[in-house]
Amino acid sequence: MTDLPHSSHWGAFSGHWRDGTLTVRPHPDDPDPSPVLGNLPAAVAHPARVAAPMVRRGWLERGPGPDDRRGRDGFVEVGWDEVLDRLAAELARVRDEHGPAAVFGGSYGWASAGRFHHAQGQLHRFLNAAIGGYAYSVNTYSAGAAEVILPRVLGPFEAVVRRNITWEQVAAHTDTVLAFGGMAVKNSAVGAGGVSRHVEHGAMRAAAARGTRFVLVGPLRDDLPPDIGAQWLPLVPGTDTALMLALAHTLAVEGRHDRAFLDRYCVGWPTFERYLLGRSDGVAKDAAWAAGITGLDAAEIVALARRIASGRTLVTVAQSLQRAEHGEQPVWMGVVLAAMLGQIGLPGGGYNYALGSLAHYGRARNAVPVPTLRQGVNGVRAFIPVARIADMLLNPGAEFDYDGRRHTYPDTRLLYWVGGNPFHHHQDLDRLRRALGRVDTFVVHEPAWTATARHADIVLPATTTLEREDIAAAGTDPLMIAMHRLAEPFGQARDDYAIFTALARRLGAEEAFTEGRDVRGWLAHLYSRTQKALADLGSPAPDFEEFWAAGQLRLPVGDDDGGILRAFRDDPDGAALPTPSGRIEIFSATIAGFDYPDCPGHPAWLPPADVPTARYPLRLVANQPATRLHSQFDFGAHSAANKIRDREVCRLHPGDAAARGIADGDVVRLVNARGACLAAARVTDGVRAGVVQLPTGAWYDPLDASQDAPLCVHGNPNVLTRDVGTSALAQGCTGQHTVVEVERFDGPLPPVRAFDPPVPVARPGG
Ligand code: PGD
């Protein structure tokens, strides 16, 4: 059978059926396809798929209301008409009795590639059209701290991250890439909306071949590829700000900083310099001071400072660094360090937050807009910083700080989740379980029985992209892909769009939601915006049918002008940045005015509260997985093949393993004050001593859901992580780090049941 084009967040591909099996092939132009494509074929008909609408027995029996049995109750299979009638009635009840702010539709998550069927976009559009809006969330789990601090001190997130340094510039100009947190290829293999060519590893190789020196600062050696000759500085996790300060100190005392740049384009250097040199607090932030915090050698720190001052240097800060306590500080201090070198705005130099953290960064932008689905107007103003979800549910009406203001948590009665997996992305999962017990109704559309679906009251089976038509496109990828349908819907699964259309009909909002279009009608409509922009540019602008038949369309690429981060250097007053002062804010009067002890007016070393103890002596790094995107298709072949005895793999240093009698391949138990999980040990010197690394994404699998803080037998690190914000400024996710003990698990090994679907129970009274 013919190959049909399709796409995913981790790569464009085509699929065809042979002997009843779906075979997936990477896009032929992709020089470095992601092995994660190997997870897709299993999605078509895996037992973990949700086959029919299901309603929690207790919700059917007693109706909406708080219930701590969520996650431990049985599910009753219910027909589509009945479940849609019940859900529409419940949405109307909550809207009428409590107002739309009582519906939380933030529904964070990566969902799937495809501009039309994007799950959150569909949900938001539906809630706006059908009930007048919803309480929402701001920012992301990826970049919660950076999204708030960067616009205040340097420029808009998009300008700093996406429209800044390109990989071509690195390969052509950069002498030293100082990569805090590295630039792991597993992360840049992913880009929301789809990636047609994976270029990052090739660009790093080309740069290294020309002579670029890569310096990896971080506890894990494989956060830069092995074949680019990187220098590895394995510092203590979470101490990058101290290292940056010491580099800055050496630059300052040796007069290697660019005073002219600091005077012309920055504000606050004198105040910061007093702190750096110890004049304001009596502590000089010198290399010896930082050595005691970071575990690095003081002479090595001084040598690194001299090196970065000696040529074109690019400072990058990986997203992971700010997904931690005081996560704003390394992002801001990276800006200050680069400002001291005076190269912000020069090709291949300066500062590019998160270069190498996603496939969108370091690439040229398209010259035409890609299709987007309008979401309508949200009539509700109540919001939360995204990672404060459990706080919101546990403390309705309580006040919280965010970015200089006090806000109030809405009183959530109905929680609606599509395209995300809080039991993957949130921290302190036992607390999340308790928080979910507080709402009246929890609705989830899911292709698969994730733990989130298992905690819902109403579970509606959703199609995957493989089962529907869509358009894949991203603003920094030149290929727009016609995603053809590769499989029939699994069981009774429906598209999110079809589910919302049926609900909108029941709520009298069908026309407002659908605008009279079916799926094909929407795809052609969304495509027409790009088609018109192409025609306006004089580029080939095929009509929708031609695009669909061709399977892809190459979009023209815009000029690489570097945007405001290049242009500011030419301003006659040196004050052209969109910060309050127009300059790079080394000291921010605005942030100082907020008076937050955990985020003062200039970057600073703020010792963390969550540090190793005698009981929990190891530092856990809970980072992004290499074998799947987040938790998606964890049952797929590639993810499964990389587990050991069905468990996620954690890595630890030989010294730490030997001290605990742990051998490579042993099943271990990771434990701390919040919970425990099993994992399989990989013993390696690629991890700093004192550190254990367990990636996110293994589906939460409680041994006994009736217990508090049950053991997760599969290896989900978010049973261990802390549910606290980065600071009062950004309130971002801090899931990257915590402390644990690790011990060999010698008990009988409980089976992994995360992928077994619940067995339907009888209807109450039935
Ligand atoms: P995914 O596994 O991508 O995780 O968290 P996120 O919730 O995005 O979840 C997407 C879900 O959507 C899947 O269950 C999938 O089946 C479902 N889905 C996909 N397509 C569709 C669709 O079309 N319709 C419907 N209804 N459902 C669909 C990711 C988040 O985790 C992120 S972005 C980051 S950066 C964070 N990283 C960390 C971390 O570094 N460390 C820790 N400890 N925790 C983290 N959590 C965060």
Residues whose N, C-alpha, C, O or C-beta is under 5 A from the ligand:
A	BS01	PGD	Y108 G109 W110 A111 S112 H117 A119 Y141 S142 V418 G419 G420 N421 P422 H424 H425 H426 H445 E446 P447 T450 A462 T463 D496 A622 N623 Q624 L629 H630 S631 Q632 T696 N718 T721 G735 Q736
